[in-house]
């Protein structure tokens, strides 16, 4: 949702309880400015680009060219983008999915 330069982010935060150690999940709603969200997204994408910055990948099977990357991220209440690893998926809550294709 956009509201005059702000986007409402609804996410979950885990709080560890004392005795049992079980995590309580609290729903958090926060307004983030478009500028803040854009800045954090650009920073995340720059870091992702640096991690996968390769025109060719050499393996034992030969040379490969990276054409496409598909990944999911979680958006925190503070606007941080966090890459979701294997097995996290839906259990982490709502995720944003991206597919990046090499520009021709």
Protein Blocks (a to p, Z undefined) as FASTA:
>chain_A
ZZehiacdddddddddfklopacdddddddddfklmmmmmmmmmmmmmmmmgcfbdcdfk
bccddfbdcddddddfkopacdddehklmmnopaddddddddZZ
